[in-house]
Amino acid sequence: MNQRIRRLALALMTLFAILFVQLNVIQVGRKSSLDGDQRNTRQAVRDFNEPRGDILSADGVVLATSERRNDGSDHPWQRVYPEGELFAGVTGYFTFAYGATQVERVANDVLAGRTPQQQIQGIASLFDGADTTGSVRLTLDSRIQEAARSALGNREGSVVVVDVQTGAVKAMWSYPTFDPNYVATHDDRMAGDVLEFLNEAPGNPLLTNAYQERYMPGSTFKVVTTAAALDAGVLSLDSTFAEESEFTPPQTNDPIQNYNDKICGGDLTEVFRRSCNTPFARTSLEMGPDRMVEASRRFGIGEKIPFDLPRAASSSFGDTGYFEQNLPLLAIGGFGQGNTQMVPLHMALIAASVANQGVMMRPYVIDSTYDHDGRLMKRTAPSIWKQTMKPETATIMSDLMQEVVRSGTASCCLVLANGVEAAAKTGTAQLNGPGEPERSHAWIIGFAPATAPRYAFAIVLKGTTAEISAGTGGTLAGPVAKKVLDVALTR
């Protein structure tokens, strides 16, 4: 009998140990991933009937706050977004029935006063009900963000501005977007109807396209190809290319053409300034699949962007085995066509790495968090993500991009106020096949000031209208960049 009892006791202790380990794995080990799961609404439900701290811009504008209701509602607090749609892609929304997104989700514990630090500091609240909520300050500047919205207007696309040396995002605007106040309503049916409408609306307004979508980058990708070839010794400033309007790569009879069939050639500065296609197709082939793919990975292409907001997309280029069997796609991939797809935020980081001697910083939007009494809890420390190119290569690339603004494809539209010079690369990504109506994305990436860079940027206008498809990166995205930079550089 005693032996049976011992066996039963041992079995129960074993089961208890397994249960203890599993609970710790779920509650501790998997906490971050479970908190970030869009399907996990339990925290939002738990916190909905309690006050919630503010989300503020870098310059102190309140972007999200909680207001007490005095209408006898079952839910005494209403989440309010005073700036409406302007920061929706970053703050996200906080609801009872549909959970939380963006900063509202990733910083939920701080905003709700649930971090261990807040709980310990607010232990007296267990007895007196004192407010333990915290606040979150973002890196975004409200005036730069407003300039981005105003400059892009009602054209589909995205604007991203980042601090060159830290990776802090100063503006991130995507259109179309939405007003989170309509989703944060206490009327669950209305919130559901709004979300259903937004999910079916053209342009994916619930996505922050600036970092959650990727697009063909066109000639802006020549920054990557040129830097990779300079690093490998395949190109130098003395490299020259024959004057030609087209080039037929191996494995095909279909020639690659320059934009508008123009005859283009000369030294590296000339072909980069004029954005010829054939020299960069030839360069990509000379680099070969191995070196081009390896170089793309140095830029972080193929990896999820290490961002502090959920569901960041990853840019894509291709793999060695695929390109070995498809050399024409390697050739056109070298100037941003074919399968090459880039996230706008990633393109801003690439421009920033040129300005920062080849160092690409990790991007972030949460600058710091504070307890209810305004004491600093945590500040984001800038950190390096990638070394994209050699410092000497970055210097050459900076000079090449300055020539694009001085006398190249951006000279029409990127002359900044007060004589400040910028460095840039334009791109017009052609999306239509032969014989189809013209359709293209208009891009520009770069940084300013050119000689002492503060901000890097990426702007894309999606080819959803005939007006955009008939234009170029310089003529369409260039003026947007100018308006945004003119504001940013006065901050």
VEXKEZA-983727 format. One line per 5 residues: number of its first residue (from 1); their letters; for each residue z, y, x of C-alpha. Coordinates in pm, whole numbers. Each point is the difference from the previous one (the first is absolute). Layout:
// VEXKEZA-983727
NUM	A	Z:Y:X ~ ...
END
This chain:
// VEXKEZA-983727
1	MNQRI	0:0:0 ~ 96:242:278 ~ -331:-69:177 ~ -193:87:-318 ~ 198:322:-39
6	RRLAL	-71:92:363 ~ -371:-65:-51 ~ -2:209:-317 ~ 189:280:175 ~ -242:-11:295
11	ALMTL	-299:11:-235 ~ 146:296:-189 ~ 74:184:326 ~ -355:-64:119 ~ -146:131:-325
16	FAILF	227:305:20 ~ -115:67:358 ~ -366:-29:-105 ~ 62:237:-293 ~ 183:245:229
21	VQLNV	-286:2:253 ~ -264:39:-271 ~ 184:290:-163 ~ 25:176:335 ~ -370:-60:70
26	IQVGR	-90:156:-335 ~ 254:282:-2 ~ -15:93:368 ~ -295:-155:179 ~ -256:67:-273
31	KSSLD	150:323:-135 ~ -266:230:143 ~ -293:-208:-120 ~ 152:-50:-346 ~ 83:371:-31
36	GDQRN	-361:82:89 ~ -149:-246:-249 ~ -169:196:-280 ~ 112:-269:-250 ~ 368:52:78
41	TRQAV	127:241:-267 ~ 365:-108:1 ~ 114:286:224 ~ -179:255:-218 ~ 162:-146:-312
46	RDFNE	344:3:166 ~ -31:360:117 ~ -182:154:-296 ~ 308:117:-187 ~ 158:167:305
51	PRGDI	-86:327:180 ~ -253:-15:281 ~ -44:226:302 ~ -284:240:74 ~ -321:-50:195
56	LSADG	-99:317:185 ~ -297:119:204 ~ 38:104:364 ~ 24:362:-110 ~ 266:-67:-262
61	VVLAT	-203:-23:-322 ~ 158:-241:-250 ~ -252:-273:-76 ~ 219:-235:-205 ~ 337:56:-165
66	SERRN	216:-137:-280 ~ 97:215:-300 ~ 274:-82:-247 ~ -111:-47:-361 ~ 219:128:-283
71	DGSDH	-188:-155:-290 ~ 223:-301:-58 ~ -247:-235:168 ~ 107:-339:129 ~ -125:119:341
76	PWQRV	185:317:104 ~ -224:84:299 ~ -368:94:14 ~ -200:-20:324 ~ -212:314:37
81	YPEGE	-283:89:241 ~ -22:383:9 ~ -326:7:199 ~ -177:-238:-238 ~ -296:-177:156
86	LFAGV	16:178:338 ~ 224:-256:172 ~ -38:-296:-237 ~ -173:-214:261 ~ 302:28:229
91	TGYFT	306:32:-225 ~ -129:-258:-248 ~ 195:-35:-326 ~ 330:-145:-122 ~ 11:-166:-341
96	FAYGA	216:-234:-204 ~ -262:-248:-118 ~ -246:15:291 ~ 218:40:307 ~ -63:243:283
101	TQVER	-275:66:253 ~ -54:180:333 ~ 299:199:133 ~ 187:-58:-325 ~ -9:-371:84
106	VANDV	41:-14:378 ~ 283:258:0 ~ 163:-127:-319 ~ 333:-90:161 ~ 38:349:150
111	LAGRT	-99:180:-319 ~ 230:-215:-212 ~ 289:21:249 ~ -4:-373:68 ~ -18:-16:381
116	PQQQI	307:-145:178 ~ 64:339:163 ~ -2:179:-337 ~ 217:-267:-160 ~ 260:23:275
121	QGIAS	1:380:3 ~ 18:8:-379 ~ 268:-266:-46 ~ 204:248:-204 ~ -284:10:-254
126	LFDGA	120:-339:-125 ~ 299:185:-143 ~ -122:354:-74 ~ -370:-63:-76 ~ -118:251:263
131	DTTGS	-373:28:72 ~ -105:-205:305 ~ -377:51:-23 ~ -202:100:306 ~ -316:199:59
136	VRLTL	-321:-62:190 ~ -192:266:192 ~ -368:-72:63 ~ -228:112:282 ~ -255:149:-240
141	DSRIQ	-38:377:-14 ~ -51:127:-356 ~ -240:279:102 ~ -222:-229:206 ~ 4:-253:-283
146	EAARS	-98:269:-250 ~ -279:116:232 ~ -131:-358:11 ~ -3:-26:-380 ~ -168:338:-38
151	ALGNR	-264:-67:267 ~ -98:-344:-132 ~ -5:112:-362 ~ -106:-256:-258 ~ -216:-198:242
156	EGSVV	109:-358:69 ~ 136:-40:348 ~ 298:42:230 ~ 147:249:245 ~ 247:-102:271
161	VVDVQ	170:226:255 ~ 234:-143:266 ~ 206:143:282 ~ -178:-98:321 ~ 311:-65:209
166	TGAVK	228:-168:-254 ~ -218:-167:-264 ~ 182:188:-278 ~ -229:41:-301 ~ -19:369:-95
171	AMWSY	-237:-43:-295 ~ -142:-300:-183 ~ -198:74:-312 ~ -231:-228:-195 ~ -205:75:-309
176	PTFDP	5:-130:-269 ~ 375:-28:-37 ~ 255:19:-284 ~ 306:188:-123 ~ 308:-222:44
181	NYVAT	186:189:-275 ~ -210:-184:-259 ~ 102:-336:150 ~ 370:84:45 ~ 44:61:-373
186	HDDRM	277:-190:-179 ~ -256:-111:-256 ~ -91:-340:148 ~ -299:-45:-229 ~ -144:336:100
191	AGDVL	60:-75:370 ~ -179:-332:-41 ~ -295:164:-173 ~ -25:260:278 ~ 8:-266:271
196	EFLNE	-258:-213:-182 ~ -228:303:-28 ~ 43:86:369 ~ -63:-361:106 ~ -334:5:-182
201	APGNP	-101:354:104 ~ -279:49:257 ~ 108:78:355 ~ 328:-198:-4 ~ 230:299:-63
206	LLTNA	314:-212:37 ~ -100:-82:359 ~ 51:252:276 ~ -352:-42:131 ~ 89:184:320
211	YQERY	189:-305:128 ~ -51:-279:-256 ~ -382:-14:2 ~ -266:-29:267 ~ -355:132:16
216	MPGST	-308:-19:218 ~ 64:275:259 ~ -353:82:111 ~ -36:190:326 ~ 370:85:30
221	FKVVT	28:-354:140 ~ -205:112:302 ~ 331:130:135 ~ 119:-362:27 ~ -327:-132:147
226	TAAAL	-29:282:253 ~ 362:-25:114 ~ -27:-378:34 ~ -321:28:206 ~ 148:273:223
231	DAGVL	306:-215:64 ~ -221:-300:84 ~ -227:200:234 ~ -302:-64:-222 ~ -36:374:-67
236	SLDST	65:317:197 ~ -90:365:-47 ~ -307:-71:216 ~ -130:-271:-235 ~ -335:86:-159
241	FAEES	-196:-139:-293 ~ -372:9:-71 ~ -135:229:-270 ~ -68:-226:-299 ~ 23:-6:-377
246	EFTPP	74:-370:-39 ~ 111:-312:187 ~ -41:-368:-95 ~ 296:-215:111 ~ -23:-375:76
251	QTNDP	-8:-258:-283 ~ -186:229:-241 ~ -327:182:-66 ~ 176:276:-196 ~ 40:309:221
256	IQNYN	307:223:17 ~ -91:362:-68 ~ 156:333:81 ~ 115:214:-292 ~ -305:139:-183
261	DKICG	-222:-183:255 ~ 58:275:255 ~ -107:-51:361 ~ 316:2:208 ~ 96:-61:362
266	GDLTE	141:155:317 ~ 331:-25:181 ~ 328:-114:-158 ~ 109:350:-95 ~ -332:64:-173
271	VFRRS	-16:-321:-203 ~ 366:29:-100 ~ -40:366:-97 ~ -307:-76:-212 ~ 145:-330:-128
276	CNTPF	-302:-218:85 ~ 29:-359:-125 ~ -221:-196:238 ~ 196:78:321 ~ 322:-132:-152
281	ARTSL	-173:-308:-141 ~ -128:-70:353 ~ 344:68:148 ~ 171:-238:-242 ~ -246:-275:94
286	EMGPD	49:68:371 ~ 375:-27:-48 ~ -55:-332:-178 ~ 210:-170:-268 ~ 298:-82:223
291	RMVEA	56:346:140 ~ -73:185:-325 ~ 240:-217:-201 ~ 268:24:268 ~ -40:378:9
296	SRRFG	26:26:-379 ~ 331:-185:19 ~ 131:250:256 ~ -50:260:-274 ~ 202:-211:-246
301	IGEKI	-307:-98:-201 ~ 64:-328:-178 ~ 375:62:-22 ~ 197:133:-294 ~ 90:362:73
306	PFDLP	374:10:88 ~ 81:260:-265 ~ 331:63:-177 ~ -162:-14:-344 ~ -85:-332:-170
311	RAASS	-334:-180:-13 ~ -176:176:287 ~ -358:-122:42 ~ -155:-115:327 ~ -328:116:148
316	SFGDT	-260:-262:94 ~ -281:-43:251 ~ -78:-370:46 ~ 64:-291:235 ~ -181:-129:307
321	GYFEQ	-139:-319:-152 ~ -149:187:-293 ~ -170:262:215 ~ -142:-259:240 ~ -198:-134:-294
326	NLPLL	-73:345:-143 ~ -89:238:284 ~ -173:251:-233 ~ 332:45:-181 ~ 173:57:334
331	AIGGF	-259:269:75 ~ 46:187:-329 ~ 375:-59:9 ~ 5:207:318 ~ -87:309:-202
336	GQGNT	216:-77:-301 ~ -236:-181:-234 ~ -21:-361:-119 ~ 334:-176:-28 ~ 200:271:174
341	QMVPL	267:130:-240 ~ 266:257:87 ~ 312:136:-171 ~ 5:384:-7 ~ 353:12:143
346	HMALI	-115:-228:282 ~ -291:230:82 ~ 242:294:25 ~ 211:-205:241 ~ -308:-77:210
351	AASVA	-79:371:26 ~ 365:65:86 ~ -14:-257:280 ~ -289:191:160 ~ 211:316:-15
356	NQGVM	307:-185:132 ~ -149:-144:320 ~ -81:-333:-162 ~ 342:-55:-157 ~ -2:-88:-371
361	MRPYV	334:58:-171 ~ 135:-193:-297 ~ -51:205:-317 ~ 293:81:-229 ~ 84:218:-301
366	IDSTY	379:-37:-19 ~ 145:250:245 ~ 372:-40:-72 ~ 262:-106:-252 ~ 326:171:-98
371	DHDGR	316:-88:-190 ~ 119:192:-306 ~ 180:257:216 ~ -314:72:202 ~ 105:-190:311
376	LMKRT	-280:-160:197 ~ -11:-376:-41 ~ -320:-92:184 ~ -294:178:158 ~ -328:-175:78
381	APSIW	-61:-23:374 ~ -370:29:95 ~ -134:-314:168 ~ -324:-117:159 ~ -226:-243:-185
386	KQTMK	-299:-36:235 ~ -145:121:329 ~ -357:30:-126 ~ -173:124:317 ~ 64:117:354
391	PETAT	127:360:34 ~ -312:97:195 ~ -216:-143:-279 ~ 194:203:-256 ~ -76:315:199
396	IMSDL	-373:-77:-7 ~ 12:-81:-370 ~ 177:329:-70 ~ -277:189:179 ~ -268:-190:-192
401	MQEVV	169:74:-333 ~ 29:368:87 ~ -376:11:56 ~ -50:-140:-351 ~ 174:311:-136
406	RSGTA	-157:248:240 ~ -363:-103:-35 ~ -20:-334:-180 ~ 24:-144:-348 ~ 323:188:-84
411	SCCLV	-108:341:132 ~ -100:113:-349 ~ 336:-29:-161 ~ 302:-40:227 ~ 47:344:151
416	LANGV	373:61:-44 ~ 183:325:-60 ~ 127:216:288 ~ -248:-151:245 ~ 177:-339:15
421	EAAAK	-230:-279:116 ~ 3:-350:-144 ~ -137:-332:124 ~ -169:-231:-249 ~ -242:-279:-80
426	TGTAQ	-195:-10:-323 ~ -131:-303:-184 ~ -235:-75:-288 ~ 43:-363:-104 ~ -311:-119:-181
431	LNGPG	91:-247:-275 ~ -336:-58:-170 ~ -248:-271:90 ~ -375:52:55 ~ -167:147:-307
436	EPERS	331:76:-173 ~ 116:351:-96 ~ 168:188:284 ~ 374:-61:9 ~ 232:84:288
441	HAWII	355:94:97 ~ 50:330:185 ~ 257:-8:282 ~ 151:220:266 ~ 285:-77:242
446	GFAPA	144:208:280 ~ 286:216:121 ~ 100:361:61 ~ 55:208:200 ~ -245:-168:234
451	TAPRY	182:88:323 ~ 361:-33:-119 ~ -23:-240:-295 ~ 260:14:-277 ~ -167:-170:-297
456	AFAIV	-256:-277:-38 ~ -188:-53:-324 ~ -231:-231:-189 ~ -192:96:-312 ~ -228:-220:-208
461	LKGTT	-194:92:-312 ~ -107:-314:-183 ~ -366:-37:-87 ~ 53:-9:-375 ~ -229:292:-87
466	AEISA	-352:108:89 ~ 137:323:149 ~ 217:-183:253 ~ -259:-266:76 ~ -260:267:77
471	GTGGT	230:177:247 ~ 143:-83:341 ~ 343:-25:154 ~ -42:337:167 ~ -116:194:-305
476	LAGPV	237:-158:-253 ~ 312:-123:182 ~ -13:275:264 ~ 88:287:-240 ~ 290:-207:-138
481	AKKVL	134:-46:353 ~ -30:372:70 ~ 196:103:-308 ~ 277:-249:70 ~ 27:82:370
486	DVALT	2:375:-61 ~ 317:-54:-204 ~ 154:-264:227 ~ -37:206:315 ~ 191:292:-155
491	R	301:-218:-84
END
